Amino acid sequence: MDDQRAVAVWRDGAAVRVPADQPVVTAFDAGLARGDGVFESVLVDGGATPRLGDHLVRLQRSTRLLDLPPVPDDAWRELVAAATEGWPADVEGVCRLFLTRGDGAAPTALALLAPVGEDVLRQRRDGVRVVALTYGLAADVRAGAPWLLGGAKTLSYAVNMAAQRHAHAVGADDVVFTSAEGQLLEGPTSTVVWASGGTLHTPPADLGILAGTTQARLFSAAETDGWPTAVTPGTVADLHAADAVWLLSGIRGAARVTSLDGVARDDAGLTARVQDLLARP
């Protein structure tokens, strides 16, 4: 496969695979003009998508929060199947599912497939340097303001990407957002998890953060393995005091935080256990 990319689009009630360089979105699509849409990123491992179901649950929730025309799970599965057909089993891929409001006549549903980037593989292996940045809102604002789309995975990622660019400019790899009063929220593309007092912790989703599919899977496996878990409001000070901190996402997995705001930190040897738990069926 020379060009390791694939695209499938939903047309006339069917998933149609098209050349990766073929235009498939009109310039009048609301997803392009206004970021009016949702998406999910699904890991392709061994040519399969074992976690697709978890992502479809979250995709449908995001669809409802934006009041987008719903696309059935079966259609999404057809799109994924069309995009991943013939994908090499020895190449990890990321399949991105996009749903936009379209051009006013019909929504746009797409599946885009490409290899996992080298930077993601490096961060999975070596960890990430992180800075804490304010999100600028009080912790309880988004829970009571549905128009702010807290908990939806939307295409409006300009702030998230700007935060990551700022992190790169100050010599870091990624970001942990905090509320105006200093409560931990999430990363631009990840969920925050820390180990402290023999327990795994993550911030409450009712702060308006995105529910993490990888975090949920880790906590389920940890509980089965005898490692207690808790949903815990936290601060940056709690991360500094923790035994280990990770940023979790569906493609990168568990990336250990190697420094926080310029302060180097260890993982107490716990990352191997976390990654082993995530690798279980």
HELIX and SHEET records of a PDB file:
HELIX    1   1 ALA A   30  ARG A   34  1                                   5    
HELIX    2   2 LEU A   52  LEU A   65  1                                  14    
HELIX    3   3 ASP A   73  THR A   84  1                                  12    
HELIX    4   4 GLU A  118  ASP A  126  1                                   9    
HELIX    5   5 ARG A  142  GLY A  144  5                                   3    
HELIX    6   6 PRO A  146  LEU A  148  5                                   3    
HELIX    7   7 ALA A  158  ALA A  169  1                                  12    
HELIX    8   8 ALA A  205  LEU A  207  5                                   3    
HELIX    9   9 THR A  213  THR A  224  1                                  12    
HELIX   10  10 VAL A  236  ALA A  241  1                                   6    
HELIX   11  11 THR A  271  ALA A  279  1                                   9    
SHEET    1   A 5 ALA A  14  VAL A  18  0                                        
SHEET    2   A 5 ALA A   6  ARG A  11 -1                                        
SHEET    3   A 5 THR A 108  PRO A 115 -1                                        
SHEET    4   A 5 GLY A  93  THR A 100 -1                                        
SHEET    5   A 5 GLY A  37  VAL A  44 -1                                        
SHEET    1   B 7 ASP A 174  THR A 178  0                                        
SHEET    2   B 7 VAL A 128  THR A 134  1                                        
SHEET    3   B 7 GLY A 253  LEU A 260  1                                        
SHEET    4   B 7 ALA A 244  SER A 249 -1                                        
SHEET    5   B 7 THR A 191  SER A 196 -1                                        
SHEET    6   B 7 THR A 199  THR A 202 -1                                        
SHEET    7   B 7 THR A 229  VAL A 231  1                                        
SHEET    1   C 4 ASP A 174  THR A 178  0                                        
SHEET    2   C 4 VAL A 128  THR A 134  1                                        
SHEET    3   C 4 GLY A 253  LEU A 260  1                                        
SHEET    4   C 4 VAL A 263  ALA A 264 -1                                        
END                                                                             
